[in-house]
Amino acid sequence: MGADRKFIRHPSEIPIKFSLDEVAHDGKEYLRDISLGGLSFRSKVDIPIGSHIAINIPLANPKLKIPGIVVWSREHDDHFDVGVEFNNSESKFQVRMLEQICYMEEYKKEILDKDGRVLTSEEAAIEWITKFAAEFPELK
């Protein structure tokens, strides 16, 4: 992943949970950014590079659990930024769904700021799909 990154990253503040070796970790972490090839998130604990990890997305309905591998970890003052890579087609499809959720949540915030309308996640999803789903690039 580095400077020759294949995918555009989308910033996000979506809450996530994760598990290592099927052991769930308590606490709410936050997705930092996402692309088709991977994602990064803030973690309160250091996660060794090469660890098999499952990212759980509580906002998704049905819930998403996306398996990946930790490819980098950087320590900051009070947390670690962790990079996760996805290699199989099922994971990439799930990440694609997560990308759409990120866009929908951003749309919800934008409508509140711009129009003062408060939308539920479901209302935002319906509006976003109607307006933008046709323009969302296809998974190849």
Secondary structure, DSSP 8 states (H G I E B T S, - for coil): --TT-SS--EE---EEEEEETTEE--S-EEEEEEETTEEEEEESS---TT-EEEEEETTSSS-EEEEEEEEEEEE-SS-EEEEEE--SHHHHHHHHHHHHHHHHHHHHHHHHHHH-----HHHHHHHHHHHHGGGS----
